[in-house]
Amino acid sequence: MAGSEMSRAEAEGATGSVVSTGACATAHADATRWQMLFEQSPQSMQVFAPDGSTRRVNAAWRRLFRSDASLAAQFNVLTDPQLEAAGVADHVRAAFQGDVVQVPPIPFLIHPTTGTEVRWIGAVFFPVFDGNGELTEVVCVHEDITERRQAELTVRESQQLLDSVTRSVSEAIYRATPAGRLSYVNDSYLRLFGYESLEQLNAIPRERLYARPADRAQLLQWLAQSDGFRNQEIEFRRRDGTTFWASISSRAHRDPESRAILWFDGVISDVTDRRRAEQAVRDLNATLEARVLARTSELEHANARLTAEVAERERREAMLRAVWEMSEAVHTAEDLEQLFARIHGIICTLMRAPNFYLALYDAATSMISFPYYSDERSPIPGNRCCANGLTEYVLRTRRPLLASRGQVQALMGRGEVAPQGDLAAVWLGVPLLVGGLPIGVMVVQDYVDEHAFREDDQQLLNFVAAQTALAIDRKRTAWIRARRERIQVATWQISEAVHSARDLDQLYARIHEIVGTLMPAGNFYLLLRDAETGLDHTVYWRDEMDPAPPPQRLRRGMTAYVLRTGRPLRATRAQMLRPAPAGCVEVEGDTWYLEAGTASAVWLGIPLRLDQEVFGVMAVQDYRDERAYGDDEQQILTFVAEQIALAIQRKRAEAELIHALERERQLGQLRKDFVSMVSHEFRTPLGIISSSAGLLEKHHDRLDPEERIEQLGSIRANVRRMSRLMEEVLLFGRVEEGRLGCEPRPVQPRLLLGVIADELKSATDQRCPIQLHLEALPETLAIDERLLRPVVANLVVNAVKYSEPGKPVELSAEVRQGVLLLVVRDQGCGIPAADLPKLFEPFRRGSNVSHVPGTGLGLAIVRRCVRLHGGTLDLTSEVGTGTCVQIRIPLTEAGSPASTPL
């Protein structure tokens, strides 16, 4: 249209019409708009000259034809061979004759000289004339329908394929409207129902196609509820009245927006032959099953007879094998426990026996022990007197017992047995008889299956028990003989150790070695009670877990039980870990609780007695194996303990005699040392007192008052010195004679030590400052003030005495982990290393302090007072640097020294 308007304007200008300046501007604007429309049009546009050559093309043309304007200039639409071959050249020529022409889409080779791409392109040709009606150009607008044509071809092919499939498949395919009218059926559908056309089917009610019209109503209900169903087998009716079975599946199609049903599609497959075949198979299977059942019954009877024969033969073979294995076990087992384990293994090959135990009966003591016990639920029971359990029932009746849980409850109801632990679903026990007398019981039990054991299992176990009883009797006889021999050897070794041991410590170590030859004794200790102090001393200790305990009075533990009752005790970890009542400090009778240390797997303690008086305990323990010690080990250790008690008493008496002789020698030496000390220490102050008294007596009137006071002060100072010497001597005498015991009472430790420090400052004329560090002390402690005073006084006085004037002396005290720690530190002259070993002996002093007055009793008194508290003393010193003394006094839970009985 724009092109036409320009042609008319130009024509009018050519005829000489007068055109105003505004008209020219309008024409120019129209030309500009046409040019913009031409270039920006999304459709391919091409302008031809009247001779068919190309004048210009737009950008869409260049994209469509994959070319530029230079190639377009070479193209003449009136002579193009592709248009001629496609039969549309006449349409193009008509456009150049003045007609608006639409050229139908043809396959057009893009870029015919180099390209291979073919696209379907249609076109509309618009002729443009000038004002004189002359053709000026032809505008062509192209339409690319390649994608649409390909889609149409794909749809056409799919439709053809669908028509081919629906015609060739054997299944009947249909489509129906929501009203139930068929809109499509395939040939298979017509053949299946015997109709010739869709019209014939729609001419009859649909219910006529069903053998049972109610089936159609059910199918429609399923469609309405779930939009479809699958593989529903329905009996249909043909046109001729015959019926057939078919599997039908259908699905409803709905409008995406309104959800209204548009149509139903369905498939029907004839399954009549399959159903007939299935029925034939079912009939045949029924016949075969009847024949198989009859044959199976015959085979079962034959198999039962064969199984019984095989079972009987296997039972005989198992029994013979068990007899042979038990005979071998008797000869190869190192001890009874290993033999019992082998017997359990043999029984497990004969029956299911995870829960198995052997109980042995001692007629002399009426005690039952359990040397072997393997159970899923119950722990190993301890030795017990004969009660009224199932084990005792078998011992009493000397007959086997196979009883279910209900039968055991019936026995309990009649009072024949009493409950012992968890009731098993089935319990089987047989007696172990030797010469007709019971020596024990062999038991298997099952907690779940009541039918785990039968009569033949009872017979089998009874046979094994008879062999086991003989084996146990032979093994026990041999073991008793060997035990007697080992005990005889041990007795001789103990007697020899008494004579060969240099002292008690060597004797205790030798006893440990001897016990280790009789049983596992890696963890072993000997404890003796001091009759004078009541303290229990661990005189020998070997333990892989815990350190040796300090001297103390045992109250509630296993060792205390043996000391209190005089009876042996075997305790397991489970018994040790039972909780003690709150506030339980001391127990009586047969009660005990773990008092201290690590709980071991098993602990065995035997009393050491002399003349029916228990004076100690010998104990062994094992941290890993609960079966390390049994009745045999207890009997051996009990006998050995009698010999050890005699040996210890003989060695202690010998040691006491030697000690008494040594004590007598020491007393003689002490007398000499005392006389020497008195002659030295007392002579000097006595001389000073005598000299001062003489001066006062002869020259009293001529002496100045200050001189008289000085002489009197000298007399008083030396009297105090002699008084302190006498107090030390008297205190040392009381300690040595055992007349001074530890009697702790509650005190205020900060106040007490502060008062002592003040007294010592005054007594030493404040020669050295005493620095106190008592902040970490509690408000009260239970200690013996009488013993603590000389300890602190002697240590502080020594520190001041041997320090330069003005050098500070430190006194600190605190409680750490139940221990009272006292430390006295000075910066004095120190003590030579050669003097340290004998420094705590009476009348001993350092070789470098002979110029300083002293008795040599101070440190001896300190050590003895600390020992009475149950504490320890540690002294370190370096000449020229100073000395540090550390006192550790263990406290009990109540805050008193550990050595004091609670």
ABEGO torsion letter per residue (X at the ends): XAAAAAAAAAAAAAAGBBBBAAAAAAAAAAAAAAAAAAAABABBBBBBBAAGBBABBBAAAAAAAGBBAAAAAABBAAABAAAAAAGAAAAAAAAAAGBBBBBBBBBBBBGAAABABBBBBBBBBBBBBBAAGBBABBBBBBBBAAAAAAAAAAAAAAAAAAAAAAAABABBBBBBBAAGBBABBBAAAAAAAGBABAAAAAABBAAAABABAAAAAAAAAAAAAAGEBBGBBBBBBBAAGBBBBBBBBBBBBBBAAAGBBABBBBBBBBAAAAAAAAAAAAAAAAAAAAAAAAAAAAAAAAAAAAAAAAAAAAAAAAAAAAAAAAAAAAAABABAAAAAAAAAAAAAAABBBABBBBBBBBAAAGBBBBABBBBAABBBBBBBBBBABAAAAAAAAGBBBBBBAAAAAAAAAAGABBBBEBBBABBBBBBBBBGGBBAEBBBBBBAABAAABBAAAAAAAAAAAAAAAAAAAAAAAAAAAAAAAAAAAAAAAAAAAAAABABAAAAAAAAAAAAAAABBAABBBBBBBBAAAGBBBBABBBBAABBBBBBBBBAABAAAAAAAAGBBBBBBAAAAABBBBBGBABBBEABBBBABEBBBABBBBBBBBBGGBBABBBBBBBAABAAABBAAAAAAAAAAAAAAAAAAAAAAAAAAAAAAAAAAAAAAAAAAAAAAAAAAAAAAAAAAAAAAAAAAAAAAAABBAAAAAAAAAAAAAAAAAAAAAAAAAAAAAAAAAGABBBBBBBBBAAAAAAAAAAAAAAAAGGABBBBBBAAABBABBBBBAAAAAAAAAAAAAAAAAABBBGBBBBBBBBBBGGBBBBBBBBABAEBBAAAAAAAABBGBBBAAAAABBEAGAAAAAAAAAAAAAGBBBBBBBBBGAEBBBBBBBBBBAAGBBAABBX
